[in-house]
Amino acid sequence: MNDTRRSRPTRPASPGLTSVIGRALTDEQFRETLFQDRAAALQGFRLTEADLEALDSLPRETLDDHARRFGEGGATAMTISIVIKGTF
């Protein structure tokens, strides 16, 4: 089976998306708002359409699990997979 993911170019997350994910990992109330009222949570962040689509592809369970491990000190670095679609 071919794994086409390896042939796709990868792009780093935008600074805005990195800030949102970082805050969501460390701030439980923000994380809750991100999933309950995304527009309110994202006020003040500069996000692209691709960033918003990437957030749509991020399951809450994944973010909650990473936040829990990060908060327990079980992780000093982590990778969260998100999908950013577009023409580059």
HTML snippet that shows the backbone in 3Dmol.js (N, CA, C, O; Angstrom):
<script src="https://3Dmol.org/build/3Dmol-min.js"></script>
<div id="view" style="width:600px;height:400px;position:relative"></div>
<script>
const pdb = `
ATOM      1  N   MET A   1       0.849  -1.187   0.000  1.00  0.00           N
ATOM      2  CA  MET A   1       0.000   0.000   0.000  1.00  0.00           C
ATOM      3  C   MET A   1       0.887   1.240   0.000  1.00  0.00           C
ATOM      4  O   MET A   1       1.838   1.315   0.778  1.00  0.00           O
ATOM      5  N   ASN A   2       0.597   2.195  -0.845  1.00  0.00           N
ATOM      6  CA  ASN A   2       1.354   3.442  -0.894  1.00  0.00           C
ATOM      7  C   ASN A   2       0.931   4.375   0.220  1.00  0.00           C
ATOM      8  O   ASN A   2      -0.258   4.518   0.505  1.00  0.00           O
ATOM      9  N   ASP A   3       1.891   5.001   0.842  1.00  0.00           N
ATOM     10  CA  ASP A   3       1.603   6.003   1.864  1.00  0.00           C
ATOM     11  C   ASP A   3       1.883   7.367   1.256  1.00  0.00           C
ATOM     12  O   ASP A   3       3.017   7.846   1.283  1.00  0.00           O
ATOM     13  N   THR A   4       0.843   7.993   0.705  1.00  0.00           N
ATOM     14  CA  THR A   4       1.012   9.262  -0.003  1.00  0.00           C
ATOM     15  C   THR A   4       1.325  10.418   0.932  1.00  0.00           C
ATOM     16  O   THR A   4       1.736  11.482   0.468  1.00  0.00           O
ATOM     17  N   ARG A   5       1.142  10.241   2.229  1.00  0.00           N
ATOM     18  CA  ARG A   5       1.435  11.331   3.161  1.00  0.00           C
ATOM     19  C   ARG A   5       2.907  11.720   3.114  1.00  0.00           C
ATOM     20  O   ARG A   5       3.243  12.883   3.339  1.00  0.00           O
ATOM     21  N   ARG A   6       3.765  10.795   2.833  1.00  0.00           N
ATOM     22  CA  ARG A   6       5.197  11.084   2.828  1.00  0.00           C
ATOM     23  C   ARG A   6       5.607  11.945   1.640  1.00  0.00           C
ATOM     24  O   ARG A   6       6.606  12.660   1.712  1.00  0.00           O
ATOM     25  N   SER A   7       4.859  11.888   0.564  1.00  0.00           N
ATOM     26  CA  SER A   7       5.234  12.641  -0.616  1.00  0.00           C
ATOM     27  C   SER A   7       4.671  14.065  -0.597  1.00  0.00           C
ATOM     28  O   SER A   7       5.054  14.894  -1.422  1.00  0.00           O
ATOM     29  N   ARG A   8       3.784  14.343   0.320  1.00  0.00           N
ATOM     30  CA  ARG A   8       3.206  15.681   0.391  1.00  0.00           C
ATOM     31  C   ARG A   8       4.156  16.618   1.124  1.00  0.00           C
ATOM     32  O   ARG A   8       4.736  16.243   2.143  1.00  0.00           O
ATOM     33  N   PRO A   9       4.316  17.829   0.615  1.00  0.00           N
ATOM     34  CA  PRO A   9       5.148  18.779   1.349  1.00  0.00           C
ATOM     35  C   PRO A   9       4.468  19.172   2.657  1.00  0.00           C
ATOM     36  O   PRO A   9       3.244  19.288   2.715  1.00  0.00           O
ATOM     37  N   THR A  10       5.247  19.374   3.683  1.00  0.00           N
ATOM     38  CA  THR A  10       4.686  19.814   4.950  1.00  0.00           C
ATOM     39  C   THR A  10       5.023  21.276   5.163  1.00  0.00           C
ATOM     40  O   THR A  10       6.069  21.766   4.737  1.00  0.00           O
ATOM     41  N   ARG A  11       4.119  21.949   5.826  1.00  0.00           N
ATOM     42  CA  ARG A  11       4.317  23.358   6.122  1.00  0.00           C
ATOM     43  C   ARG A  11       4.157  23.536   7.617  1.00  0.00           C
ATOM     44  O   ARG A  11       3.311  22.887   8.232  1.00  0.00           O
ATOM     45  N   PRO A  12       4.946  24.393   8.202  1.00  0.00           N
ATOM     46  CA  PRO A  12       4.783  24.623   9.636  1.00  0.00           C
ATOM     47  C   PRO A  12       3.468  25.335   9.918  1.00  0.00           C
ATOM     48  O   PRO A  12       2.931  26.050   9.072  1.00  0.00           O
ATOM     49  N   ALA A  13       2.968  25.121  11.119  1.00  0.00           N
ATOM     50  CA  ALA A  13       1.751  25.823  11.534  1.00  0.00           C
ATOM     51  C   ALA A  13       2.030  27.321  11.586  1.00  0.00           C
ATOM     52  O   ALA A  13       3.155  27.744  11.854  1.00  0.00           O
ATOM     53  N   SER A  14       1.002  28.110  11.329  1.00  0.00           N
ATOM     54  CA  SER A  14       1.155  29.560  11.402  1.00  0.00           C
ATOM     55  C   SER A  14       1.377  29.964  12.860  1.00  0.00           C
ATOM     56  O   SER A  14       1.025  29.209  13.766  1.00  0.00           O
ATOM     57  N   PRO A  15       1.948  31.130  13.095  1.00  0.00           N
ATOM     58  CA  PRO A  15       2.124  31.600  14.475  1.00  0.00           C
ATOM     59  C   PRO A  15       0.796  31.676  15.237  1.00  0.00           C
ATOM     60  O   PRO A  15       0.746  31.381  16.431  1.00  0.00           O
ATOM     61  N   GLY A  16      -0.267  32.068  14.553  1.00  0.00           N
ATOM     62  CA  GLY A  16      -1.572  32.150  15.210  1.00  0.00           C
ATOM     63  C   GLY A  16      -2.074  30.795  15.650  1.00  0.00           C
ATOM     64  O   GLY A  16      -2.579  30.645  16.763  1.00  0.00           O
ATOM     65  N   LEU A  17      -1.938  29.804  14.779  1.00  0.00           N
ATOM     66  CA  LEU A  17      -2.390  28.455  15.114  1.00  0.00           C
ATOM     67  C   LEU A  17      -1.532  27.868  16.229  1.00  0.00           C
ATOM     68  O   LEU A  17      -2.049  27.191  17.117  1.00  0.00           O
ATOM     69  N   THR A  18      -0.253  28.117  16.192  1.00  0.00           N
ATOM     70  CA  THR A  18       0.639  27.653  17.255  1.00  0.00           C
ATOM     71  C   THR A  18       0.226  28.252  18.596  1.00  0.00           C
ATOM     72  O   THR A  18       0.231  27.559  19.613  1.00  0.00           O
ATOM     73  N   SER A  19      -0.125  29.519  18.602  1.00  0.00           N
ATOM     74  CA  SER A  19      -0.570  30.180  19.837  1.00  0.00           C
ATOM     75  C   SER A  19      -1.868  29.579  20.363  1.00  0.00           C
ATOM     76  O   SER A  19      -2.013  29.362  21.566  1.00  0.00           O
ATOM     77  N   VAL A  20      -2.802  29.313  19.468  1.00  0.00           N
ATOM     78  CA  VAL A  20      -4.086  28.721  19.877  1.00  0.00           C
ATOM     79  C   VAL A  20      -3.855  27.345  20.492  1.00  0.00           C
ATOM     80  O   VAL A  20      -4.382  27.047  21.564  1.00  0.00           O
ATOM     81  N   ILE A  21      -3.077  26.514  19.826  1.00  0.00           N
ATOM     82  CA  ILE A  21      -2.823  25.160  20.329  1.00  0.00           C
ATOM     83  C   ILE A  21      -2.080  25.216  21.661  1.00  0.00           C
ATOM     84  O   ILE A  21      -2.414  24.480  22.589  1.00  0.00           O
ATOM     85  N   GLY A  22      -1.091  26.070  21.756  1.00  0.00           N
ATOM     86  CA  GLY A  22      -0.348  26.197  23.008  1.00  0.00           C
ATOM     87  C   GLY A  22      -1.235  26.621  24.164  1.00  0.00           C
ATOM     88  O   GLY A  22      -1.142  26.076  25.264  1.00  0.00           O
ATOM     89  N   ARG A  23      -2.081  27.581  23.914  1.00  0.00           N
ATOM     90  CA  ARG A  23      -2.982  28.030  24.974  1.00  0.00           C
ATOM     91  C   ARG A  23      -3.994  26.943  25.331  1.00  0.00           C
ATOM     92  O   ARG A  23      -4.322  26.754  26.502  1.00  0.00           O
ATOM     93  N   ALA A  24      -4.480  26.240  24.331  1.00  0.00           N
ATOM     94  CA  ALA A  24      -5.442  25.164  24.585  1.00  0.00           C
ATOM     95  C   ALA A  24      -4.816  24.037  25.413  1.00  0.00           C
ATOM     96  O   ALA A  24      -5.505  23.387  26.200  1.00  0.00           O
ATOM     97  N   LEU A  25      -3.529  23.809  25.236  1.00  0.00           N
ATOM     98  CA  LEU A  25      -2.856  22.771  26.008  1.00  0.00           C
ATOM     99  C   LEU A  25      -2.680  23.152  27.477  1.00  0.00           C
ATOM    100  O   LEU A  25      -2.631  22.282  28.347  1.00  0.00           O
ATOM    101  N   THR A  26      -2.587  24.438  27.745  1.00  0.00           N
ATOM    102  CA  THR A  26      -2.261  24.885  29.102  1.00  0.00           C
ATOM    103  C   THR A  26      -3.401  25.560  29.844  1.00  0.00           C
ATOM    104  O   THR A  26      -3.281  25.839  31.037  1.00  0.00           O
ATOM    105  N   ASP A  27      -4.504  25.826  29.157  1.00  0.00           N
ATOM    106  CA  ASP A  27      -5.611  26.571  29.760  1.00  0.00           C
ATOM    107  C   ASP A  27      -6.917  25.802  29.522  1.00  0.00           C
ATOM    108  O   ASP A  27      -7.497  25.856  28.437  1.00  0.00           O
ATOM    109  N   GLU A  28      -7.357  25.096  30.547  1.00  0.00           N
ATOM    110  CA  GLU A  28      -8.539  24.240  30.411  1.00  0.00           C
ATOM    111  C   GLU A  28      -9.794  25.027  30.032  1.00  0.00           C
ATOM    112  O   GLU A  28     -10.596  24.558  29.225  1.00  0.00           O
ATOM    113  N   GLN A  29      -9.971  26.213  30.603  1.00  0.00           N
ATOM    114  CA  GLN A  29     -11.149  27.022  30.292  1.00  0.00           C
ATOM    115  C   GLN A  29     -11.121  27.465  28.830  1.00  0.00           C
ATOM    116  O   GLN A  29     -12.148  27.437  28.151  1.00  0.00           O
ATOM    117  N   PHE A  30      -9.953  27.872  28.349  1.00  0.00           N
ATOM    118  CA  PHE A  30      -9.825  28.250  26.938  1.00  0.00           C
ATOM    119  C   PHE A  30     -10.131  27.046  26.044  1.00  0.00           C
ATOM    120  O   PHE A  30     -10.827  27.181  25.038  1.00  0.00           O
ATOM    121  N   ARG A  31      -9.612  25.875  26.409  1.00  0.00           N
ATOM    122  CA  ARG A  31      -9.860  24.663  25.624  1.00  0.00           C
ATOM    123  C   ARG A  31     -11.356  24.367  25.545  1.00  0.00           C
ATOM    124  O   ARG A  31     -11.868  24.012  24.483  1.00  0.00           O
ATOM    125  N   GLU A  32     -12.040  24.511  26.652  1.00  0.00           N
ATOM    126  CA  GLU A  32     -13.494  24.298  26.677  1.00  0.00           C
ATOM    127  C   GLU A  32     -14.198  25.290  25.744  1.00  0.00           C
ATOM    128  O   GLU A  32     -15.072  24.911  24.966  1.00  0.00           O
ATOM    129  N   THR A  33     -13.807  26.555  25.834  1.00  0.00           N
ATOM    130  CA  THR A  33     -14.415  27.584  24.977  1.00  0.00           C
ATOM    131  C   THR A  33     -14.108  27.320  23.510  1.00  0.00           C
ATOM    132  O   THR A  33     -14.951  27.558  22.646  1.00  0.00           O
ATOM    133  N   LEU A  34     -12.916  26.834  23.227  1.00  0.00           N
ATOM    134  CA  LEU A  34     -12.531  26.534  21.849  1.00  0.00           C
ATOM    135  C   LEU A  34     -13.490  25.538  21.206  1.00  0.00           C
ATOM    136  O   LEU A  34     -13.779  25.632  20.013  1.00  0.00           O
ATOM    137  N   PHE A  35     -13.980  24.592  21.986  1.00  0.00           N
ATOM    138  CA  PHE A  35     -14.884  23.591  21.433  1.00  0.00           C
ATOM    139  C   PHE A  35     -16.356  23.955  21.599  1.00  0.00           C
ATOM    140  O   PHE A  35     -17.202  23.432  20.874  1.00  0.00           O
ATOM    141  N   GLN A  36     -16.673  24.833  22.529  1.00  0.00           N
ATOM    142  CA  GLN A  36     -18.078  25.217  22.746  1.00  0.00           C
ATOM    143  C   GLN A  36     -18.469  26.482  21.990  1.00  0.00           C
ATOM    144  O   GLN A  36     -19.595  26.595  21.505  1.00  0.00           O
ATOM    145  N   ASP A  37     -17.541  27.437  21.889  1.00  0.00           N
ATOM    146  CA  ASP A  37     -17.819  28.717  21.226  1.00  0.00           C
ATOM    147  C   ASP A  37     -16.539  29.191  20.541  1.00  0.00           C
ATOM    148  O   ASP A  37     -15.864  30.116  20.995  1.00  0.00           O
ATOM    149  N   ARG A  38     -16.235  28.520  19.432  1.00  0.00           N
ATOM    150  CA  ARG A  38     -14.970  28.757  18.747  1.00  0.00           C
ATOM    151  C   ARG A  38     -14.762  30.223  18.379  1.00  0.00           C
ATOM    152  O   ARG A  38     -13.657  30.742  18.535  1.00  0.00           O
ATOM    153  N   ALA A  39     -15.791  30.893  17.899  1.00  0.00           N
ATOM    154  CA  ALA A  39     -15.643  32.297  17.496  1.00  0.00           C
ATOM    155  C   ALA A  39     -15.167  33.153  18.672  1.00  0.00           C
ATOM    156  O   ALA A  39     -14.289  34.000  18.508  1.00  0.00           O
ATOM    157  N   ALA A  40     -15.741  32.933  19.847  1.00  0.00           N
ATOM    158  CA  ALA A  40     -15.333  33.698  21.032  1.00  0.00           C
ATOM    159  C   ALA A  40     -13.903  33.365  21.427  1.00  0.00           C
ATOM    160  O   ALA A  40     -13.128  34.260  21.764  1.00  0.00           O
ATOM    161  N   ALA A  41     -13.548  32.088  21.388  1.00  0.00           N
ATOM    162  CA  ALA A  41     -12.206  31.674  21.779  1.00  0.00           C
ATOM    163  C   ALA A  41     -11.140  32.249  20.857  1.00  0.00           C
ATOM    164  O   ALA A  41     -10.038  32.566  21.306  1.00  0.00           O
ATOM    165  N   LEU A  42     -11.453  32.385  19.590  1.00  0.00           N
ATOM    166  CA  LEU A  42     -10.447  32.782  18.611  1.00  0.00           C
ATOM    167  C   LEU A  42     -10.343  34.287  18.396  1.00  0.00           C
ATOM    168  O   LEU A  42      -9.532  34.741  17.590  1.00  0.00           O
ATOM    169  N   GLN A  43     -11.154  35.062  19.108  1.00  0.00           N
ATOM    170  CA  GLN A  43     -11.059  36.515  18.979  1.00  0.00           C
ATOM    171  C   GLN A  43      -9.647  36.966  19.354  1.00  0.00           C
ATOM    172  O   GLN A  43      -9.109  36.573  20.389  1.00  0.00           O
ATOM    173  N   GLY A  44      -9.071  37.779  18.509  1.00  0.00           N
ATOM    174  CA  GLY A  44      -7.743  38.315  18.765  1.00  0.00           C
ATOM    175  C   GLY A  44      -6.610  37.491  18.175  1.00  0.00           C
ATOM    176  O   GLY A  44      -5.467  37.945  18.149  1.00  0.00           O
ATOM    177  N   PHE A  45      -6.908  36.288  17.700  1.00  0.00           N
ATOM    178  CA  PHE A  45      -5.891  35.466  17.049  1.00  0.00           C
ATOM    179  C   PHE A  45      -5.964  35.692  15.549  1.00  0.00           C
ATOM    180  O   PHE A  45      -7.054  35.805  14.988  1.00  0.00           O
ATOM    181  N   ARG A  46      -4.824  35.759  14.905  1.00  0.00           N
ATOM    182  CA  ARG A  46      -4.767  35.928  13.452  1.00  0.00           C
ATOM    183  C   ARG A  46      -4.612  34.553  12.823  1.00  0.00           C
ATOM    184  O   ARG A  46      -3.519  33.987  12.801  1.00  0.00           O
ATOM    185  N   LEU A  47      -5.715  34.025  12.313  1.00  0.00           N
ATOM    186  CA  LEU A  47      -5.724  32.691  11.736  1.00  0.00           C
ATOM    187  C   LEU A  47      -6.135  32.741  10.278  1.00  0.00           C
ATOM    188  O   LEU A  47      -6.978  33.541   9.873  1.00  0.00           O
ATOM    189  N   THR A  48      -5.528  31.879   9.515  1.00  0.00           N
ATOM    190  CA  THR A  48      -5.886  31.768   8.102  1.00  0.00           C
ATOM    191  C   THR A  48      -7.046  30.790   7.953  1.00  0.00           C
ATOM    192  O   THR A  48      -7.422  30.107   8.905  1.00  0.00           O
ATOM    193  N   GLU A  49      -7.598  30.734   6.769  1.00  0.00           N
ATOM    194  CA  GLU A  49      -8.647  29.758   6.489  1.00  0.00           C
ATOM    195  C   GLU A  49      -8.111  28.341   6.693  1.00  0.00           C
ATOM    196  O   GLU A  49      -8.812  27.474   7.215  1.00  0.00           O
ATOM    197  N   ALA A  50      -6.866  28.113   6.277  1.00  0.00           N
ATOM    198  CA  ALA A  50      -6.245  26.801   6.473  1.00  0.00           C
ATOM    199  C   ALA A  50      -6.112  26.477   7.961  1.00  0.00           C
ATOM    200  O   ALA A  50      -6.290  25.325   8.358  1.00  0.00           O
ATOM    201  N   ASP A  51      -5.802  27.476   8.786  1.00  0.00           N
ATOM    202  CA  ASP A  51      -5.720  27.269  10.235  1.00  0.00           C
ATOM    203  C   ASP A  51      -7.067  26.824  10.791  1.00  0.00           C
ATOM    204  O   ASP A  51      -7.139  25.899  11.600  1.00  0.00           O
ATOM    205  N   LEU A  52      -8.122  27.482  10.355  1.00  0.00           N
ATOM    206  CA  LEU A  52      -9.462  27.144  10.832  1.00  0.00           C
ATOM    207  C   LEU A  52      -9.858  25.734  10.416  1.00  0.00           C
ATOM    208  O   LEU A  52     -10.473  25.000  11.190  1.00  0.00           O
ATOM    209  N   GLU A  53      -9.503  25.360   9.196  1.00  0.00           N
ATOM    210  CA  GLU A  53      -9.784  24.003   8.739  1.00  0.00           C
ATOM    211  C   GLU A  53      -8.979  22.985   9.546  1.00  0.00           C
ATOM    212  O   GLU A  53      -9.470  21.899   9.857  1.00  0.00           O
ATOM    213  N   ALA A  54      -7.754  23.339   9.877  1.00  0.00           N
ATOM    214  CA  ALA A  54      -6.924  22.446  10.686  1.00  0.00           C
ATOM    215  C   ALA A  54      -7.542  22.240  12.063  1.00  0.00           C
ATOM    216  O   ALA A  54      -7.560  21.121  12.575  1.00  0.00           O
ATOM    217  N   LEU A  55      -8.043  23.303  12.659  1.00  0.00           N
ATOM    218  CA  LEU A  55      -8.701  23.170  13.964  1.00  0.00           C
ATOM    219  C   LEU A  55      -9.934  22.285  13.861  1.00  0.00           C
ATOM    220  O   LEU A  55     -10.233  21.518  14.776  1.00  0.00           O
ATOM    221  N   ASP A  56     -10.646  22.390  12.748  1.00  0.00           N
ATOM    222  CA  ASP A  56     -11.818  21.539  12.538  1.00  0.00           C
ATOM    223  C   ASP A  56     -11.439  20.064  12.510  1.00  0.00           C
ATOM    224  O   ASP A  56     -12.247  19.211  12.876  1.00  0.00           O
ATOM    225  N   SER A  57     -10.217  19.755  12.079  1.00  0.00           N
ATOM    226  CA  SER A  57      -9.785  18.362  11.969  1.00  0.00           C
ATOM    227  C   SER A  57      -9.165  17.832  13.255  1.00  0.00           C
ATOM    228  O   SER A  57      -8.791  16.661  13.315  1.00  0.00           O
ATOM    229  N   LEU A  58      -9.047  18.663  14.280  1.00  0.00           N
ATOM    230  CA  LEU A  58      -8.417  18.262  15.536  1.00  0.00           C
ATOM    231  C   LEU A  58      -9.479  17.775  16.511  1.00  0.00           C
ATOM    232  O   LEU A  58     -10.268  18.575  17.013  1.00  0.00           O
ATOM    233  N   PRO A  59      -9.510  16.479  16.785  1.00  0.00           N
ATOM    234  CA  PRO A  59     -10.520  15.955  17.716  1.00  0.00           C
ATOM    235  C   PRO A  59     -10.288  16.460  19.142  1.00  0.00           C
ATOM    236  O   PRO A  59      -9.152  16.561  19.605  1.00  0.00           O
ATOM    237  N   ARG A  60     -11.360  16.764  19.804  1.00  0.00           N
ATOM    238  CA  ARG A  60     -11.274  17.242  21.184  1.00  0.00           C
ATOM    239  C   ARG A  60     -10.549  16.230  22.075  1.00  0.00           C
ATOM    240  O   ARG A  60      -9.753  16.611  22.933  1.00  0.00           O
ATOM    241  N   GLU A  61     -10.826  14.958  21.869  1.00  0.00           N
ATOM    242  CA  GLU A  61     -10.208  13.920  22.694  1.00  0.00           C
ATOM    243  C   GLU A  61      -8.685  13.956  22.570  1.00  0.00           C
ATOM    244  O   GLU A  61      -7.974  13.761  23.556  1.00  0.00           O
ATOM    245  N   THR A  62      -8.194  14.201  21.373  1.00  0.00           N
ATOM    246  CA  THR A  62      -6.751  14.274  21.153  1.00  0.00           C
ATOM    247  C   THR A  62      -6.157  15.445  21.920  1.00  0.00           C
ATOM    248  O   THR A  62      -5.142  15.297  22.599  1.00  0.00           O
ATOM    249  N   LEU A  63      -6.785  16.598  21.812  1.00  0.00           N
ATOM    250  CA  LEU A  63      -6.279  17.782  22.503  1.00  0.00           C
ATOM    251  C   LEU A  63      -6.371  17.614  24.021  1.00  0.00           C
ATOM    252  O   LEU A  63      -5.447  17.987  24.743  1.00  0.00           O
ATOM    253  N   ASP A  64      -7.480  17.053  24.503  1.00  0.00           N
ATOM    254  CA  ASP A  64      -7.625  16.802  25.945  1.00  0.00           C
ATOM    255  C   ASP A  64      -6.548  15.850  26.448  1.00  0.00           C
ATOM    256  O   ASP A  64      -5.965  16.073  27.509  1.00  0.00           O
ATOM    257  N   ASP A  65      -6.284  14.790  25.691  1.00  0.00           N
ATOM    258  CA  ASP A  65      -5.268  13.811  26.096  1.00  0.00           C
ATOM    259  C   ASP A  65      -3.880  14.448  26.151  1.00  0.00           C
ATOM    260  O   ASP A  65      -3.137  14.235  27.109  1.00  0.00           O
ATOM    261  N   HIS A  66      -3.534  15.218  25.140  1.00  0.00           N
ATOM    262  CA  HIS A  66      -2.234  15.885  25.123  1.00  0.00           C
ATOM    263  C   HIS A  66      -2.123  16.897  26.265  1.00  0.00           C
ATOM    264  O   HIS A  66      -1.071  17.014  26.893  1.00  0.00           O
ATOM    265  N   ALA A  67      -3.197  17.617  26.531  1.00  0.00           N
ATOM    266  CA  ALA A  67      -3.182  18.596  27.623  1.00  0.00           C
ATOM    267  C   ALA A  67      -2.986  17.891  28.965  1.00  0.00           C
ATOM    268  O   ALA A  67      -2.250  18.380  29.822  1.00  0.00           O
ATOM    269  N   ARG A  68      -3.635  16.757  29.149  1.00  0.00           N
ATOM    270  CA  ARG A  68      -3.498  15.995  30.381  1.00  0.00           C
ATOM    271  C   ARG A  68      -2.047  15.534  30.571  1.00  0.00           C
ATOM    272  O   ARG A  68      -1.470  15.705  31.644  1.00  0.00           O
ATOM    273  N   ARG A  69      -1.467  14.949  29.521  1.00  0.00           N
ATOM    274  CA  ARG A  69      -0.076  14.481  29.607  1.00  0.00           C
ATOM    275  C   ARG A  69       0.888  15.634  29.833  1.00  0.00           C
ATOM    276  O   ARG A  69       1.844  15.513  30.598  1.00  0.00           O
ATOM    277  N   PHE A  70       0.636  16.750  29.166  1.00  0.00           N
ATOM    278  CA  PHE A  70       1.492  17.928  29.326  1.00  0.00           C
ATOM    279  C   PHE A  70       1.396  18.453  30.758  1.00  0.00           C
ATOM    280  O   PHE A  70       2.407  18.803  31.366  1.00  0.00           O
ATOM    281  N   GLY A  71       0.176  18.506  31.289  1.00  0.00           N
ATOM    282  CA  GLY A  71      -0.045  18.996  32.645  1.00  0.00           C
ATOM    283  C   GLY A  71       0.536  18.101  33.715  1.00  0.00           C
ATOM    284  O   GLY A  71       0.912  18.575  34.787  1.00  0.00           O
ATOM    285  N   GLU A  72       0.614  16.814  33.437  1.00  0.00           N
ATOM    286  CA  GLU A  72       1.183  15.869  34.396  1.00  0.00           C
ATOM    287  C   GLU A  72       2.705  15.873  34.357  1.00  0.00           C
ATOM    288  O   GLU A  72       3.352  15.199  35.158  1.00  0.00           O
ATOM    289  N   GLY A  73       3.269  16.622  33.440  1.00  0.00           N
ATOM    290  CA  GLY A  73       4.717  16.650  33.311  1.00  0.00           C
ATOM    291  C   GLY A  73       5.259  15.458  32.550  1.00  0.00           C
ATOM    292  O   GLY A  73       6.466  15.217  32.532  1.00  0.00           O
ATOM    293  N   GLY A  74       4.365  14.717  31.924  1.00  0.00           N
ATOM    294  CA  GLY A  74       4.772  13.536  31.178  1.00  0.00           C
ATOM    295  C   GLY A  74       5.274  13.851  29.785  1.00  0.00           C
ATOM    296  O   GLY A  74       5.652  12.947  29.041  1.00  0.00           O
ATOM    297  N   ALA A  75       5.281  15.105  29.429  1.00  0.00           N
ATOM    298  CA  ALA A  75       5.740  15.473  28.094  1.00  0.00           C
ATOM    299  C   ALA A  75       6.450  16.815  28.156  1.00  0.00           C
ATOM    300  O   ALA A  75       5.954  17.767  28.759  1.00  0.00           O
ATOM    301  N   THR A  76       7.604  16.880  27.531  1.00  0.00           N
ATOM    302  CA  THR A  76       8.304  18.145  27.416  1.00  0.00           C
ATOM    303  C   THR A  76       8.158  18.706  26.007  1.00  0.00           C
ATOM    304  O   THR A  76       8.394  19.889  25.763  1.00  0.00           O
ATOM    305  N   ALA A  77       7.768  17.839  25.096  1.00  0.00           N
ATOM    306  CA  ALA A  77       7.481  18.238  23.720  1.00  0.00           C
ATOM    307  C   ALA A  77       6.471  17.250  23.176  1.00  0.00           C
ATOM    308  O   ALA A  77       6.438  16.093  23.595  1.00  0.00           O
ATOM    309  N   MET A  78       5.657  17.696  22.256  1.00  0.00           N
ATOM    310  CA  MET A  78       4.670  16.788  21.679  1.00  0.00           C
ATOM    311  C   MET A  78       4.340  17.226  20.270  1.00  0.00           C
ATOM    312  O   MET A  78       4.541  18.377  19.882  1.00  0.00           O
ATOM    313  N   THR A  79       3.834  16.280  19.529  1.00  0.00           N
ATOM    314  CA  THR A  79       3.397  16.528  18.169  1.00  0.00           C
ATOM    315  C   THR A  79       1.902  16.283  18.113  1.00  0.00           C
ATOM    316  O   THR A  79       1.415  15.240  18.550  1.00  0.00           O
ATOM    317  N   ILE A  80       1.189  17.238  17.579  1.00  0.00           N
ATOM    318  CA  ILE A  80      -0.241  17.101  17.361  1.00  0.00           C
ATOM    319  C   ILE A  80      -0.463  17.162  15.859  1.00  0.00           C
ATOM    320  O   ILE A  80      -0.096  18.140  15.207  1.00  0.00           O
ATOM    321  N   SER A  81      -1.056  16.126  15.323  1.00  0.00           N
ATOM    322  CA  SER A  81      -1.288  16.079  13.880  1.00  0.00           C
ATOM    323  C   SER A  81      -2.569  16.799  13.537  1.00  0.00           C
ATOM    324  O   SER A  81      -3.630  16.532  14.103  1.00  0.00           O
ATOM    325  N   ILE A  82      -2.450  17.716  12.599  1.00  0.00           N
ATOM    326  CA  ILE A  82      -3.611  18.405  12.063  1.00  0.00           C
ATOM    327  C   ILE A  82      -3.480  18.378  10.541  1.00  0.00           C
ATOM    328  O   ILE A  82      -2.387  18.207  10.002  1.00  0.00           O
ATOM    329  N   VAL A  83      -4.580  18.544   9.882  1.00  0.00           N
ATOM    330  CA  VAL A  83      -4.579  18.520   8.434  1.00  0.00           C
ATOM    331  C   VAL A  83      -4.842  19.922   7.920  1.00  0.00           C
ATOM    332  O   VAL A  83      -5.826  20.560   8.295  1.00  0.00           O
ATOM    333  N   ILE A  84      -3.957  20.392   7.063  1.00  0.00           N
ATOM    334  CA  ILE A  84      -4.145  21.690   6.422  1.00  0.00           C
ATOM    335  C   ILE A  84      -4.233  21.412   4.922  1.00  0.00           C
ATOM    336  O   ILE A  84      -3.287  20.917   4.309  1.00  0.00           O
ATOM    337  N   LYS A  85      -5.381  21.740   4.352  1.00  0.00           N
ATOM    338  CA  LYS A  85      -5.588  21.499   2.936  1.00  0.00           C
ATOM    339  C   LYS A  85      -5.492  22.819   2.192  1.00  0.00           C
ATOM    340  O   LYS A  85      -5.834  23.880   2.714  1.00  0.00           O
ATOM    341  N   GLY A  86      -5.028  22.725   0.983  1.00  0.00           N
ATOM    342  CA  GLY A  86      -4.968  23.914   0.159  1.00  0.00           C
ATOM    343  C   GLY A  86      -4.047  23.689  -1.017  1.00  0.00           C
ATOM    344  O   GLY A  86      -3.412  22.642  -1.140  1.00  0.00           O
ATOM    345  N   THR A  87      -3.985  24.670  -1.862  1.00  0.00           N
ATOM    346  CA  THR A  87      -3.087  24.624  -2.996  1.00  0.00           C
ATOM    347  C   THR A  87      -1.909  25.514  -2.690  1.00  0.00           C
ATOM    348  O   THR A  87      -2.067  26.687  -2.349  1.00  0.00           O
ATOM    349  N   PHE A  88      -0.724  24.945  -2.817  1.00  0.00           N
ATOM    350  CA  PHE A  88       0.488  25.698  -2.466  1.00  0.00           C
ATOM    351  C   PHE A  88       1.390  25.792  -3.674  1.00  0.00           C
ATOM    352  O   PHE A  88       2.465  26.386  -3.598  1.00  0.00           O
TER     353      PHE A  88
END
`;
const viewer = $3Dmol.createViewer("view");
viewer.addModel(pdb, "pdb");
viewer.setStyle({}, {cartoon: {color: "spectrum"}});
viewer.zoomTo();
viewer.render();
</script>
